[in-house]
Amino acid sequence: MATPASIPGEPTNTGTALTDTAASVIQSFDPINKIHQHLCAFHYYGYDMTRQVEAHHFCSHQNEEMRQCLIYDSPDTNARLIGVEYLISENLFLTLPDAEKPLWHSHEYEVKSGVLFLPEVPGPVQRQGLDKVCKTYGKTFHFWQVDRGDELPLGLPQLMMAFTKDHQLNTNLAQDVEKKFGVSFENERENRSYMTGPEHGIHPLANGGGKGLKTQLRETADCKPPFEGFFV
């Protein structure tokens, strides 16, 4: 896997750093400052469960029924922004057109199995928030395929999914994360056994409708200009 140091390009120079520092004093970063929560979980490519990625979500609430997350490959300073995820309540999910529902994944297994957790947050505090996450659905796209060693975000954004049952998550990847953050997924599984998922059960169209899904580029016969006289 590529490391931040292997990203091509010249190191940030002093002039750029000074400009950034000056701008940070003047400008506001309200959308970023709304981030309130760091979740660690795992995603796999919607068309290939063997390709699994550690995913660090930095999330903010839009309201009680929706939150949005920036996804990085680690919680470190030089972490790469690899994707985004939207989380919605069961009520909002049920309003989606049926053609949209397969793009969303459930979180019940992730939460109850312990593999979705808040790094460095005490278990009892974690469980208060994750009880709500257990009932939600998420839609995730990754732009940077770090698992194959890409030095830059190449190719199309890919739809990602979350695990829904035992023996899907790569054991070595799971153990590596447990060791790195000092957590036990099995202990958390026991502690979260009381939690429940969506009130109406996991929708049969969620999680790809049980099928693999891959983002592909398709040419169209015509690209109509927005108005007369417009040139590309």
N, C-alpha and C positions, 0 to 999 in steps of 0.2 A: 504494500500500500504506500502511496506517495505521502511524503511528510511536507509540512508547510515550507521547510527549507528548500525543497526540490521544485517549488513553483517557479517557472521561468520568469525572468525579468530582473532589472536592476534593483538593488536595495533602496528603500525609501531614503531620499536625500534630506539634508538639513533644511533646505528651502521648503520642501513639501511639508515636512514636519512642523515648521514654524507657521506656515499658512494654516494647517489643520488646527494647531493650537489656538491661533487667533480666532478662527471661525468658531471653534467650540465655546469660546468665551461669549461671543455675540449671539450665536444662533441657539434656538431651542430644539430639542430632540424629543418632543412630546410622545410621538408614537413609540419610540424605543424605551422611553422612561416609564411607559405603562407596563412594561414587562414585569411580572410579579412572581414568576414561578419557573423553576428549572426541572424538567422531567427528563429522565433517561429511559430509553426504551430501545426496541429493535424493530427494524423494518426489513422486508424482503421485496424484491422486484416482483411486480404483479404477474409476471409471466415466468418467473424462475425462482422457486423457493430456495434453491441452493445458494443464491446470491443474497447474503444477509449483512446488514449494516447496523452498527451502533449509532444511535441517533439521539442527540441532545437537543431537547425542545426548550426554547425560551419563550414563554407564553404570556399573553395579556388577554384580559377579558374585554370583549366588546359589550357584553351584557351577561345576564345570568345563564343564557342558553347558548352563547357562542363565544369561543375564544380562538385566537389565532396565534400561531407559533412559528418562529424562525428556527430552522434546524441546522445544527452544526455537527461536525464529525467528532468534536470533543468540547470540553468546557474550558480549554486553555485559551490564552490570549491570542495566539495565532491560529485558532480554529478556523476551518473553512466553512463558509455558508453553503450547505449542500441542498437545502430544500425548504419547503413550507408545509405546514399542516393546519387545517381548519377543523375545529371540534364543535359539534352541535349536539343539542339535546335530542332525545328520542322524538319529542313533539315536532321539532323542526325537520328531522329526518323523514318523518311520515308524510310531510307536505311535499317532498321532492317527487318529481315525475319518476315513473318506474325506470325509464331509460337512464336516469341519473344515479339511482340507488346503488348499482353495482360498483360504482367508483368509490364508495365509502366503506370503511371497515369498522367493525365493532371493537370495543375496548374491554369487554367483560373478561375474556380469558387473560389478556395482558395484565389487568389489574389483579384479578383473583389469584393468578399464578405467582405474583410477586415480581415478575420481570419488568414491570413498569414501576419506577420508583423515583423519589425526590432525593438526590444526593445530599448527604450531610444533614438531612432533616430527621428528627427523632420519629420513630415508628408511629406512635400515637397521633402525632401532628400530621404525618403523611396520610394516615388512614382517614382522617376527617375530610380531606379534600378528594382523595382517590375514590371514596364512596360515591361521589358524584360522577367522576370520570368513568367509572364502571358502567354507567348507564348511557354513555354518549357514543357517537359515531365520529370517525375522522376521515378526512380526504387529504391525501398526501402526494406531493410530487417532489422528486429529487432531480436536481439539475446537474449535479456533479457526481460522476460515477467513481468515487474514490476507491471502491472495493476492487476495481480492476487496474488501479494505479494511474488513472488519468491525472496529468499535471494541471490541466485546465478543465472547466466545465464543458465537455464535448457532447455533441449529439443532442437528441431531443429530450425534454423533460420526461421522466418515466414515472408512471403511476406505481405507488408503493402500497403494500398491504401489511397487516399486522397478524401475528400468530393467533390461532384460534383453538389449538389443542396441544397436548403434550407431544414430545418427541419431534416437534417441527424445528425448534430453535437449536442451532449448532451448539453442541455441548462445550466445545473449546471456547467459543465466543462468549457463551454465558459465564463460564468459569473465569475467564479473563476479566470480565466486567465485575463480577463478584469480588475478586481479589483486589482489583484496582480501587473499588469504592468501599470495601469492607462491609459488604452486605451478604445476606443469605436469602436467596429466592425461596427456598423451601420453608424457612422460618416465617417469612412474610406470607406465604401461601396459607399457612396455618392461622396466622393472625387475621387474615382477611376472609376467612371462610364464611363469615356472616354476611358478607356483601352480596348484593344482587345486581343483576344486569338490567337491561331495558324491561320496562313493565310488561310489554307485549312479547317478550322474548326477542332473540336476535332475528331480524327480518331476513327471510330467505333470499332476497335479492341483494343483500349486503355482502361484503367480502367477495366481490366479483361474481356473485350469484353462484359460487362454487366452481368458477372457471378462471383460467388465467387471462389476464388482460395486459396488452402491450400498446404503448403509444407509438403510432406510426405516422409518417408524413405522406400525405396524398395530394397529388397535383390536381388542380381544377382546370377546367377548360378555359376559363376567363377570369381575369381579375379586374372587375369594373372600377373605374375611377370614381371618387366621391362626387365630382362635379366636372362639367365640361371645361376643357382646357388644362386639366390636371395632368402633369407628366411625372413619371417615375424616374 
